[in-house]
Amino acid sequence: MGIPHNPALGYRPEIDGLRALAVGPVILFHAGLPLFSGGFVGVDIFFVISGYLITSIILAEKINGTFSLINFYERRARRILPALFVVMLVCLPVAWLTLDPPDLKYFAKSLVAVPMFSSNVLFWLESGYFDATAELKPLLHTWTLAVEEQYYLFFPLLLMLGWRMGRPRLVILLTLIALVSLALSQLGARNDASSTFY
């Protein structure tokens, strides 16, 4: 049984436009252009877009009665894991040939953390994204994927719980979560910017 056509699930050219606007500053930031020193904010735009799209998909399927948590997780895995494993396989020989033993040891830790979608926690605890040695961490960029996957893992469960509580309570629950998240990010930005980044 297919999902009935829903505009929220169709192609959205304006979202591709937002993605293009977000990726440019991120690339220019990584290229080291001083004018784009804040270009990493584009990552936040990607997170918002992903959150919007995933929420739209889940809600549309819940309304249609076709949502399955197992199918949701399977679709995410089929979309993300093949490319992730290719990146890991390419990084392995490059790291072996180019990194010193201490950096190689750190790389091995990241190889374990990446498929467990916990690399953001590893990088937060052991280094900063803006450290001078960031170029010696071939899998550093996977922190964004870890954050996104953690969202994919927990948000559908939260949404299903809220769905059972009824729409008014769901809105209250999501609003409270957003407010707590905002408060924590403000607190973190003042006290430990690196933890807020990851």
C-alpha positions as a printed NumPy array, in Angstrom:
array([[ 0.   ,  0.   ,  0.   ],
       [ 1.555,  3.285, -1.097],
       [ 1.384,  6.578,  0.704],
       [-1.197,  8.904, -0.861],
       [ 0.228, 11.97 , -2.554],
       [ 0.963, 14.667, -0.043],
       [ 2.605, 17.979, -0.973],
       [ 4.651, 17.847,  2.246],
       [ 6.335, 14.677,  0.952],
       [ 6.904, 15.83 , -2.627],
       [ 9.865, 17.627, -4.137],
       [10.306, 21.078, -2.66 ],
       [12.551, 23.299, -4.844],
       [12.61 , 26.06 , -2.239],
       [14.184, 23.634,  0.236],
       [16.887, 22.786, -2.289],
       [17.44 , 26.533, -2.628],
       [17.883, 26.859,  1.132],
       [20.323, 23.952,  1.078],
       [22.344, 25.672, -1.631],
       [22.383, 28.921,  0.344],
       [23.531, 27.026,  3.442],
       [26.257, 24.914,  1.833],
       [28.081, 27.834,  0.203],
       [29.141, 29.55 ,  3.438],
       [30.099, 26.195,  5.001],
       [32.419, 25.408,  2.082],
       [33.894, 28.908,  2.105],
       [34.41 , 28.689,  5.877],
       [36.337, 25.432,  5.447],
       [38.346, 27.051,  2.648],
       [39.596, 29.499,  5.278],
       [38.171, 32.699,  3.812],
       [38.057, 35.298,  6.618],
       [34.86 , 36.857,  5.295],
       [33.065, 33.546,  5.98 ],
       [34.378, 32.907,  9.496],
       [30.781, 32.315, 10.613],
       [29.923, 30.095,  7.645],
       [29.57 , 27.053,  9.878],
       [26.12 , 28.408, 10.805],
       [24.954, 26.843,  7.528],
       [25.071, 23.5  ,  9.339],
       [22.316, 24.75 , 11.639],
       [20.202, 25.495,  8.576],
       [20.682, 21.897,  7.42 ],
       [19.578, 20.653, 10.843],
       [16.424, 22.767, 10.705],
       [15.633, 21.572,  7.166],
       [16.153, 17.932,  8.165],
       [13.991, 18.368, 11.243],
       [11.235, 19.948,  9.19 ],
       [11.328, 17.245,  6.511],
       [11.456, 14.332,  8.943],
       [ 8.639, 15.77 , 11.035],
       [ 6.551, 16.303,  7.876],
       [ 7.127, 12.712,  6.771],
       [ 6.282, 11.233, 10.164],
       [ 3.16 , 13.355, 10.652],
       [ 1.885, 12.662,  7.126],
       [ 2.345,  8.925,  7.639],
       [ 0.712,  9.064, 11.094],
       [-2.286, 10.895,  9.613],
       [-2.51 ,  8.314,  6.801],
       [-2.114,  5.451,  9.277],
       [ 0.985,  4.162,  7.462],
       [ 3.739,  5.12 ,  9.908],
       [ 5.976,  2.303, 11.087],
       [ 8.951,  2.969, 13.324],
       [10.816, -0.025, 11.887],
       [10.216,  1.153,  8.301],
       [11.284,  4.682,  9.262],
       [14.567,  3.436, 10.726],
       [15.129,  1.116,  7.769],
       [14.691,  3.967,  5.273],
       [17.143,  6.145,  7.219],
       [19.684,  3.301,  7.331],
       [19.387,  2.586,  3.595],
       [19.837,  6.252,  2.829],
       [22.792,  6.972,  5.114],
       [24.809,  3.839,  5.907],
       [26.156,  2.935,  2.432],
       [27.755,  6.354,  1.893],
       [28.983,  6.454,  5.491],
       [30.732,  3.093,  5.152],
       [32.357,  4.21 ,  1.891],
       [33.694,  7.339,  3.616],
       [35.061,  5.226,  6.465],
       [36.698,  2.767,  4.056],
       [38.327,  5.582,  2.065],
       [39.566,  7.317,  5.221],
       [41.106,  4.14 ,  6.643],
       [44.046,  3.733,  4.223],
       [44.555,  7.501,  3.964],
       [44.8  ,  7.76 ,  7.752],
       [47.112,  4.743,  7.911],
       [49.487,  6.34 ,  5.413],
       [49.432,  9.925,  6.677],
       [48.82 , 10.033, 10.433],
       [51.35 ,  9.702, 13.234],
       [50.702,  6.953, 15.836],
       [48.949,  9.233, 18.394],
       [46.685, 10.654, 15.673],
       [46.097,  7.158, 14.301],
       [45.013,  6.008, 17.765],
       [42.532,  8.88 , 17.92 ],
       [41.34 ,  8.   , 14.411],
       [40.692,  4.426, 15.596],
       [38.452,  5.793, 18.354],
       [36.539,  7.829, 15.808],
       [36.157,  4.734, 13.588],
       [34.303,  3.085, 16.465],
       [32.228,  6.159, 17.325],
       [31.118,  6.993, 13.772],
       [28.94 ,  3.926, 13.01 ],
       [27.489,  4.193, 16.519],
       [26.465,  7.793, 15.694],
       [28.288,  9.101, 18.751],
       [31.198, 10.885, 17.083],
       [29.824, 14.25 , 18.218],
       [30.24 , 13.107, 21.824],
       [33.768, 11.796, 21.166],
       [34.896, 14.99 , 19.445],
       [33.257, 17.149, 22.109],
       [34.959, 15.284, 24.962],
       [38.379, 14.96 , 23.361],
       [38.843, 17.985, 21.126],
       [37.247, 21.051, 19.653],
       [36.018, 21.516, 16.122],
       [38.114, 24.634, 15.729],
       [41.321, 23.132, 17.152],
       [44.473, 23.661, 15.129],
       [44.749, 19.885, 14.665],
       [41.266, 19.494, 13.16 ],
       [42.78 , 18.617,  9.77 ],
       [44.327, 15.531, 11.41 ],
       [40.853, 14.166, 12.157],
       [39.532, 12.748,  8.879],
       [36.152, 11.831, 10.362],
       [35.568, 15.083, 12.27 ],
       [32.825, 16.13 ,  9.872],
       [30.736, 13.089, 10.897],
       [29.682, 14.886, 14.074],
       [26.829, 16.451, 12.097],
       [25.636, 13.04 , 10.967],
       [25.756, 11.809, 14.572],
       [23.568, 14.701, 15.716],
       [21.131, 14.071, 12.888],
       [20.973, 10.331, 13.563],
       [20.379, 10.926, 17.265],
       [17.471, 13.125, 16.225],
       [16.181, 10.383, 13.898],
       [16.462,  7.862, 16.71 ],
       [14.718,  9.774, 19.494],
       [12.395, 12.292, 17.852],
       [ 9.992,  9.736, 16.283],
       [ 9.615,  8.07 , 19.691],
       [ 8.887, 11.43 , 21.278],
       [ 6.462, 12.323, 18.509],
       [ 4.641,  8.986, 18.877],
       [ 4.349,  9.554, 22.629],
       [ 3.042, 13.063, 22.026],
       [ 0.646, 11.764, 19.359],
       [-0.938,  9.457, 21.933],
       [-1.269, 12.37 , 24.358],
       [-3.3  , 14.384, 21.836],
       [-2.483, 17.392, 19.695],
       [-2.708, 20.132, 22.365],
       [-0.375, 18.232, 24.683],
       [ 1.951, 17.419, 21.782],
       [ 2.252, 21.128, 20.975],
       [ 2.963, 21.874, 24.643],
       [ 5.56 , 19.065, 24.828],
       [ 7.383, 20.211, 21.678],
       [ 7.278, 23.842, 22.824],
       [ 8.779, 22.882, 26.197],
       [11.515, 20.87 , 24.495],
       [12.307, 23.8  , 22.196],
       [12.48 , 26.206, 25.148],
       [14.719, 23.877, 27.192],
       [16.95 , 23.384, 24.148],
       [17.211, 27.14 , 23.626],
       [18.008, 27.728, 27.306],
       [20.679, 25.   , 27.303],
       [22.266, 26.37 , 24.134],
       [22.41 , 29.874, 25.616],
       [23.894, 28.544, 28.842],
       [26.398, 26.452, 26.903],
       [27.375, 29.33 , 24.629],
       [28.296, 31.385, 27.672],
       [30.095, 28.648, 29.609],
       [31.442, 26.114, 27.095],
       [31.071, 27.053, 23.42 ],
       [32.602, 23.77 , 22.229],
       [29.916, 21.678, 23.94 ],
       [27.214, 23.863, 22.418],
       [28.768, 23.424, 18.992],
       [28.521, 19.627, 19.107]])
